[in-house]
Amino acid sequence: MTDPSVRVPSPPFSEDLLADLHAGVLDPETSAALWPLVHADADAHAFVTTLDSVTASLATLNSREASHERIPNSLAERINSALDLQSGQDELSAETTVVPFRRRPQAWLLGAAAAVLVAFVIVVIGTRDSEP
């Protein structure tokens, strides 16, 4: 029998709560009170069933029965040659390209001037409207 002092959420249950229940991290009283409610709720039960299948799939990945197909040698060679070519180009461009610290100081200055002008117009219009 469940303890009446244990607060148990009601459906719909959050996915986080269902995942915690499935993982066994909830306290035993809450877990015992929650499982019958989860089995009675179709959506919650479907979610927990999905978690069961994911857990089973992950367990087979670690077993010796799982099939581990190797990548074909021709594909591995193509990938490695593309990576080597790319890294060679990166090294070359890093040595020969000089990037200026500031490309457009004029654009920065123009933006600052525009901001000052807008602030000035707002102040002038604001003070003109407040005069008697």
Secondary structure, 3 states (H helix, E strand, C coil): CCCCCCCCCCCCCCHHHHHHHHHCCCCHHHHHHHHHHHHHCHHHHHHHHHHHHHHHHHHHHCCCCCCCCCCCHHHHHHHHHHHHHHHHHHHHHHHHCCCCCCCCHHHHHHHHHHHHHHHHHHHHHHHHHHCC
